[in-house]
Each structure stands twice: as structure tokens, then as C-alpha cells.
């Protein structure tokens, strides 16, 4: 009886480990594969225009047929996203398609 309960625990541990590995792989895949209508690029802040509009120079975004770096103004999802941001700051940005505009929904500072 004791021998079989050890086997059950071993198989349970293996099953849990596989679930943890699968969950980690899914999270990693989602972080590199944006959902439809969402795009990621690196950008440098050029100017702040008001509390929720920023001019950035961004790297190419091939999925949007933007094959060259260019300067564009984007609204941010929340004015708090621009708190402490200044020209020259570099970010990994996530853009989301909304009716009539691309909206910055995430900004992660990069070196």
C-alpha cells in the first residue's frame, strides 16, 4: 500500500510539473505574440504634447506597412503613463488599434 501511494505522489508531481512548464511556455508565447490589432516596437520620446499625447520616433512596424523608422504622435491610454517621461527616453511600446487611431497601451523603459 505504501509503495503505490509513493507512485501516485510521483505521478502527481510529474503532472503538476508539466502543467507549470506548459503555463510558463504559454505566458512566454503570449508576451512575444501580440493579439490581433496590437503591435510592439521600440520608440524614443521626442516631445510631450499635453497630458496624453506624445511624439516618438519609432522603429519599423512591418505589420502596419511601416518599413522605416519614423516620427509619429500617439495618444496614451492613461495620462499617468507619461509621468516622469522626458524627451530622449527610450521605451518598448505596445500599440493597440482603436477607431481612428493607434493608442499606446503599454510603455516599458529600455536602455
HELIX and SHEET records of a PDB file:
HELIX    1   1 UNK A    2  UNK A   32  1                                  31    
HELIX    2   2 UNK A   62  UNK A   64  5                                   3    
HELIX    3   3 UNK A   79  UNK A   82  5                                   4    
SHEET    1   A 6 UNK A  38  UNK A  49  0                                        
SHEET    2   A 6 UNK A  53  UNK A  58 -1                                        
SHEET    3   A 6 UNK A  70  UNK A  76 -1                                        
SHEET    4   A 6 UNK A 101  UNK A 109  1                                        
SHEET    5   A 6 UNK A  90  UNK A  98 -1                                        
SHEET    6   A 6 UNK A  38  UNK A  49 -1                                        
END                                                                             
